[in-house]
Amino acid sequence: MSWNDIGDALWGGLPYYGDILALVSNSLWAGAILGLVGGLIGIFVMQRDMAFAVHGISELSFAGAAAALLIGADVVTGSIVGSVIAAAIIGLLGARARDRNSIIGVLMPFGLGLGILFLSLYSGRSANRFSLLTGQIVSVESKQLTWLIVIAAVVLIGLLLIWRPLRFDSLDPQSAAARGVPTTFVSLVFMLLLGLIVAVSVHIIGALLVMALVVTPAAAAMRIATGPIAVPVLAATFGVVSAVGGILLAVAGTLPVSPYITTISFLIYLVCRVVGGRRGRVRRVRAQDPPVLAG
């Protein structure tokens, strides 16, 4: 094969891949938005030790989406209703970590059971059932993208408005309450914002894999950074890279998009954990070195 043949093959394939990228352009925007907002809100999920809550909310969101699918309603609306109900219950009743974990432990099997019941009664396409568990990010329609942008904007604006009191309450809740921070209100608002972003994430990436965009990027960023600016920037970057990179790999491959997103997210976390561990060892060694006396 000559260089001309190779060039013809490459240039001949470009329109094909260009058409594919045009078809998944909505998915790329959806992935970038979810990665950005999920990475930012995930910081507070980690600081408040609420990774378990994300999974609990996703199960009720899955049940709401399955119920909407069964009755022929909008799946995104059903997912939002389920998420908001779960977030409100956890936010109102789970003031303490022990109570919160027990409430989530009760909600999770209940939501999953309801979702499985609704899906078993659904007589439509099996692909629609499967997508609620693993997502359908490669088939995001313009209407769905519009909803996603609106909800993500609401979550982002709300998060920015309560950022300082939420950060104070997340790092030192006792001092925050003593300083007059309305901790109950802040916690409830945060849970509702978390419920909204989990709802749209469930529709895009699926109920079983939502933590890959809401928890893992923030956990990775907190392994290698500590500053109030560095951690959010890294978490958002890791989320966007995981989502967009997973979509691009799925377009070029034959597997569903979810395994690519979760794998990229996990690899980023693994690298950050190794780097963070090495930095920690270096700091400990330097701290143990005897001081050098000026002679």
C-alpha positions as CSV (number, residue, x, y, z in Angstrom):
1,M,0.0,0.0,0.0
2,S,1.4,3.4,-1.0
3,W,1.2,6.6,1.0
4,N,-1.4,7.9,-1.5
5,D,-3.6,4.9,-0.6
6,I,-3.2,5.5,3.1
7,G,-4.0,9.2,2.6
8,D,-7.1,8.3,0.6
9,A,-8.3,5.9,3.3
10,L,-7.8,8.5,6.0
11,W,-9.4,11.3,4.2
12,G,-12.2,9.0,3.1
13,G,-12.9,8.1,6.6
14,L,-13.0,11.6,8.0
15,P,-16.5,12.4,6.8
16,Y,-17.8,9.2,8.4
17,Y,-16.3,10.0,11.8
18,G,-17.3,13.6,11.4
19,D,-20.9,12.5,10.9
20,I,-20.7,10.3,14.0
21,L,-19.3,13.2,16.1
22,A,-22.1,15.4,14.9
23,L,-24.6,12.8,16.0
24,V,-23.0,12.6,19.5
25,S,-22.3,16.3,19.9
26,N,-25.2,16.5,22.4
27,S,-23.7,13.7,24.3
28,L,-20.4,15.4,24.5
29,W,-22.0,18.5,25.8
30,A,-24.0,16.5,28.3
31,G,-20.9,14.6,29.5
32,A,-18.9,17.8,29.9
33,I,-21.7,19.5,31.9
34,L,-22.2,16.5,34.1
35,G,-18.5,16.1,34.7
36,L,-18.1,19.8,35.6
37,V,-21.0,20.0,38.0
38,G,-20.6,16.5,39.4
39,G,-16.9,17.2,40.2
40,L,-17.8,20.4,42.0
41,I,-20.6,19.1,44.1
42,G,-18.6,15.9,44.7
43,I,-16.2,17.9,46.8
44,F,-18.8,18.5,49.5
45,V,-20.0,14.9,49.2
46,M,-16.6,13.8,50.2
47,Q,-16.1,16.4,52.9
48,R,-19.5,15.5,54.4
49,D,-18.8,11.7,54.1
50,M,-21.9,11.3,52.0
51,A,-20.7,9.0,49.2
52,F,-23.2,6.4,50.4
53,A,-26.0,9.0,50.1
54,V,-25.3,9.5,46.4
55,H,-26.0,5.8,45.8
56,G,-29.1,6.0,48.0
57,I,-30.5,8.9,46.0
58,S,-29.7,7.2,42.7
59,E,-31.8,4.2,43.7
60,L,-34.9,6.3,44.4
61,S,-34.2,8.3,41.2
62,F,-34.1,4.9,39.3
63,A,-37.4,4.0,40.8
64,G,-38.9,7.3,39.7
65,A,-37.6,7.0,36.2
66,A,-38.9,3.4,36.0
67,A,-42.3,4.5,37.2
68,A,-42.4,7.2,34.5
69,L,-41.3,4.7,31.9
70,L,-44.1,2.4,32.9
71,I,-46.9,5.0,32.7
72,G,-45.5,6.7,29.6
73,A,-44.4,9.9,31.3
74,D,-41.2,11.8,30.9
75,V,-38.3,9.7,32.3
76,V,-36.3,12.7,33.4
77,T,-39.2,14.2,35.3
78,G,-39.7,10.8,37.1
79,S,-36.1,10.6,37.9
80,I,-36.1,14.2,39.3
81,V,-39.1,13.4,41.5
82,G,-37.5,10.3,42.9
83,S,-34.2,12.0,43.6
84,V,-35.8,15.1,45.3
85,I,-37.9,12.9,47.5
86,A,-34.9,10.8,48.6
87,A,-32.8,13.9,49.1
88,A,-35.4,15.6,51.2
89,I,-35.9,12.6,53.4
90,I,-32.1,12.2,53.9
91,G,-31.7,15.9,54.5
92,L,-34.6,16.3,57.0
93,L,-34.2,13.0,58.9
94,G,-30.5,12.3,58.6
95,A,-29.0,15.1,60.7
96,R,-26.4,12.8,62.3
97,A,-24.2,10.5,60.3
98,R,-25.4,7.4,62.1
99,D,-29.1,8.3,61.4
100,R,-28.2,9.2,57.8
101,N,-26.6,5.9,57.1
102,S,-29.4,3.9,58.5
103,I,-32.0,6.0,56.6
104,I,-30.0,5.5,53.3
105,G,-29.7,1.8,54.1
106,V,-33.5,1.6,54.3
107,L,-34.2,3.7,51.2
108,M,-31.7,1.9,48.9
109,P,-33.4,-1.6,48.8
110,F,-36.8,0.0,48.8
111,G,-36.0,2.2,45.8
112,L,-34.2,-0.6,43.9
113,G,-37.1,-3.0,44.6
114,L,-39.7,-0.5,43.3
115,G,-37.6,0.2,40.2
116,I,-37.3,-3.6,39.5
117,L,-41.1,-4.0,40.0
118,F,-41.9,-1.1,37.6
119,L,-39.4,-2.4,35.0
120,S,-40.9,-6.0,35.2
121,L,-44.3,-4.5,34.5
122,Y,-43.0,-2.5,31.6
123,S,-43.8,-4.2,28.2
124,G,-41.8,-1.9,26.0
125,R,-38.3,-2.2,24.5
126,S,-35.8,-4.0,26.7
127,A,-33.1,-1.4,25.8
128,N,-35.2,1.3,27.6
129,R,-35.0,-0.8,30.8
130,F,-31.3,-1.5,30.5
131,S,-30.5,2.2,29.9
132,L,-31.9,3.2,33.3
133,L,-29.3,1.1,34.9
134,T,-26.3,1.8,32.7
135,G,-27.3,5.1,31.0
136,Q,-27.8,6.3,27.4
137,I,-25.4,9.1,27.0
138,V,-24.8,8.4,23.3
139,S,-28.4,9.1,22.4
140,V,-29.0,12.4,24.2
141,E,-31.7,14.4,22.3
142,S,-31.8,18.2,22.1
143,K,-34.7,18.4,24.5
144,Q,-32.9,16.3,27.0
145,L,-29.8,18.4,26.6
146,T,-31.8,21.6,27.2
147,W,-33.2,20.1,30.4
148,L,-29.8,19.0,31.5
149,I,-28.3,22.5,30.9
150,V,-31.2,24.2,32.9
151,I,-30.9,21.8,35.8
152,A,-27.1,22.0,35.9
153,A,-27.3,25.8,35.8
154,V,-29.7,25.7,38.8
155,V,-27.4,23.3,40.7
156,L,-24.3,25.4,39.9
157,I,-25.8,28.7,40.9
158,G,-27.3,27.3,44.0
159,L,-24.0,25.7,44.9
160,L,-22.1,29.0,44.4
161,L,-24.6,30.9,46.6
162,I,-24.1,28.5,49.5
163,W,-20.5,27.7,48.9
164,R,-18.9,29.5,51.9
165,P,-21.4,28.4,54.6
166,L,-21.6,24.9,53.1
167,R,-17.8,24.6,53.1
168,F,-17.7,25.9,56.7
169,D,-20.4,23.4,57.8
170,S,-18.7,20.6,55.9
171,L,-15.3,21.1,57.5
172,D,-16.4,22.0,61.1
173,P,-20.2,21.7,61.7
174,Q,-20.0,22.4,65.4
175,S,-18.1,25.7,64.9
176,A,-20.4,26.6,62.0
177,A,-23.5,26.2,64.2
178,A,-21.9,28.2,67.0
179,R,-21.2,31.0,64.5
180,G,-24.8,31.2,63.5
181,V,-24.6,29.3,60.2
182,P,-28.1,27.8,59.5
183,T,-26.7,24.4,59.2
184,T,-30.1,22.6,58.8
185,F,-31.1,24.9,56.0
186,V,-27.7,24.6,54.3
187,S,-27.7,20.8,54.5
188,L,-31.2,20.6,53.1
189,V,-30.4,22.9,50.2
190,F,-27.3,20.9,49.5
191,M,-29.2,17.6,49.5
192,L,-31.8,19.0,47.1
193,L,-29.1,20.2,44.7
194,L,-27.4,16.8,45.0
195,G,-30.7,15.2,44.2
196,L,-31.1,17.2,41.0
197,I,-27.7,16.5,39.6
198,V,-28.0,12.8,40.6
199,A,-31.3,12.7,38.7
200,V,-29.9,13.9,35.4
201,S,-26.8,11.8,35.9
202,V,-28.9,8.7,36.4
203,H,-30.6,9.4,33.1
204,I,-27.3,9.8,31.3
205,I,-24.9,7.4,32.9
206,G,-27.3,5.1,34.8
207,A,-28.2,4.4,38.4
208,L,-25.5,1.9,39.0
209,L,-22.6,4.1,37.8
210,V,-23.6,7.6,38.9
211,M,-20.8,7.7,41.5
212,A,-18.2,7.6,38.8
213,L,-19.0,11.3,38.0
214,V,-20.2,12.6,41.4
215,V,-17.8,10.9,43.8
216,T,-14.6,9.6,42.1
217,P,-13.3,12.9,40.4
218,A,-13.6,14.8,43.7
219,A,-12.0,11.9,45.6
220,A,-9.1,11.9,43.1
221,A,-8.6,15.7,43.4
222,M,-8.5,15.6,47.2
223,R,-5.7,13.1,47.0
224,I,-3.3,15.5,45.4
225,A,-4.6,19.0,46.3
226,T,-5.8,20.8,49.4
227,G,-6.4,24.4,48.4
228,P,-9.9,25.9,48.1
229,I,-9.3,26.7,44.4
230,A,-7.1,23.8,43.4
231,V,-9.4,21.0,44.6
232,P,-12.6,22.4,42.7
233,V,-10.6,23.0,39.5
234,L,-9.0,19.5,39.5
235,A,-12.3,17.8,40.5
236,A,-14.2,19.5,37.6
237,T,-11.4,18.8,35.2
238,F,-11.3,15.1,36.2
239,G,-15.0,14.8,35.8
240,V,-15.0,16.4,32.3
241,V,-12.1,14.3,31.1
242,S,-13.8,11.1,32.4
243,A,-17.1,11.8,30.7
244,V,-15.9,13.3,27.4
245,G,-13.1,10.8,27.1
246,G,-15.5,7.9,27.7
247,I,-17.9,9.1,25.0
248,L,-15.1,9.5,22.5
249,L,-13.8,6.0,23.2
250,A,-17.3,4.6,23.0
251,V,-17.7,6.2,19.6
252,A,-14.5,4.6,18.3
253,G,-15.2,1.2,20.0
254,T,-18.1,-1.3,20.3
255,L,-18.7,-1.3,24.0
256,P,-21.3,0.8,25.8
257,V,-20.1,4.2,27.1
258,S,-20.5,3.5,30.8
259,P,-17.5,1.1,31.2
260,Y,-15.2,3.7,29.5
261,I,-16.3,6.5,31.8
262,T,-16.0,4.4,34.9
263,T,-12.6,3.1,33.8
264,I,-11.1,6.5,33.0
265,S,-12.5,7.9,36.3
266,F,-11.0,5.0,38.3
267,L,-7.6,5.3,36.5
268,I,-7.4,9.0,37.3
269,Y,-8.2,8.2,41.0
270,L,-5.6,5.5,41.0
271,V,-2.9,7.8,39.6
272,C,-3.8,10.5,42.1
273,R,-3.7,8.1,45.0
274,V,-0.2,6.9,44.0
275,V,1.0,10.5,43.5
276,G,-0.6,11.6,46.8
277,G,0.9,8.6,48.6
278,R,4.4,9.4,47.4
279,R,4.1,13.1,48.4
280,G,3.0,12.0,51.8
281,R,6.0,9.8,52.2
282,V,8.3,12.5,51.1
283,R,6.8,15.0,53.6
284,R,7.1,12.4,56.4
285,V,10.8,11.7,55.5
286,R,11.6,15.4,55.5
287,A,9.8,15.9,58.8
288,Q,12.0,13.2,60.3
289,D,15.3,14.6,59.0
290,P,17.3,16.2,61.8
291,P,17.6,20.0,61.6
292,V,20.8,21.3,60.0
293,L,22.7,23.6,62.5
294,A,24.5,26.5,61.1
295,G,28.2,26.2,61.8
